[in-house]
């Protein structure tokens, strides 16, 4: 189904995509809740996770506004969402890599994590194309959260089971967006992708919450 944009007028402004605003803000407030639940700790792993949830909440909050005010702000109105989304992914990757002993391989992975996010972000901003942000997110979540999470789970870090499940739930969102699958005008590719990401975040939080409880006994 071809995507049909929902438009409405409010205070003299033509706004659009109310469902994208709602689903983005659900993610934003859930991430803010997750950030508040994770206790302050000197454990650097938890610090990384707190930053992930905080920055991702900022990203999705402004992401919703970027959709709503697209006719006023254009693609540039989504740039803050893209930038903070890339930064949050770096913190997610660093939180996962923390569980591996420091070695040349880990340093190389951290370098790759940061460089590929910066490069893809600049390409996205230059060409004003979200697809490069999506590619960055796919690599980050699949490799750093999914594959590394599975390795850690097999090594005995049981909390990573929920992180891996979250990635499996969220992964179809990438294909929904790329293939432009729009089931309904009130549930287009963005809305459906966001719903899957909400459940992805819930499961990631479940795993992080176990780590949080472990480090704060």
C-alpha positions, 0 to 999 in steps of 0.5 A, a space after each residue: 500500500 502506498 503511504 498516505 500522509 495524514 494531515 491536519 490543521 492546528 493554530 494555523 499550521 498544517 501538521 502531519 503524521 500524528 501517529 509518528 509523533 505518538 509512537 516516537 514519544 512512547 519510545 522517548 518517555 519509556 527511555 526516559 523512564 529506563 534512564 531514571 530506573 537505572 541507579 547511579 553507579 561507578 560501574 561504567 557499563 551502567 553509565 553507558 546504558 544510562 547515556 544510551 537511554 537518555 540520548 535515545 529519549 532525546 532522539 525520539 522526542 525530537 523525531 516525533 516533532 520532526 514528523 509533525 512539523 515536516 511541512 514547516 521544517 523540512 528534512 532539516 527538522 529531523 537532523 537532531 533526531 538523526 544525530 542523537 540517534 547515532 550517538 545513542 547507538 555508540 553508547 549502546 555499542 560501548 556498553 556491549 563491548 565493555 563485557 569483553 576484555 580489553 584487547 586489540 580486537 576490542 579496540 578495533 571494534 570500538 574504532 569501527 563503531 565510532 567511525 562508521 556512525 560518524 561517516 554514515 551520519 555525515 553522508 546522511 546529513 549531506 544527502 539528506 537521506 535517512 537510509 544511511 541512518 537506518 544502515 548505521 542502526 542496523 549494523 549497531 543493533 545487529 552486530 553490537 547488540 545481537 551478535 555480541 549479545 548472543 556471544 555473551 549469553 553463551 559465556 554466561 551473561 544471562 541478562 543478554 538473552 533479553 537484549 538478543 530477543 529485543 534485537 530479533 523483535 526490532 530487526 523486521 522494522 528495518 525491512 519494513 522501512 526499506 521495503 516501504 510496507 504500509 499496512 494502513 494510513 494510520 499504521 504506515 511503515 514508520 508507525 509499524 517500525 516504531 512499534 517494533 522498536 518499542 518492544 525491542 527497547 522493552 526487552 533491552 531494558 529488561 536485560 539492563 535491569 538485571 545487570 543493574 540489580 546485579 551491580 547494585 546488590 
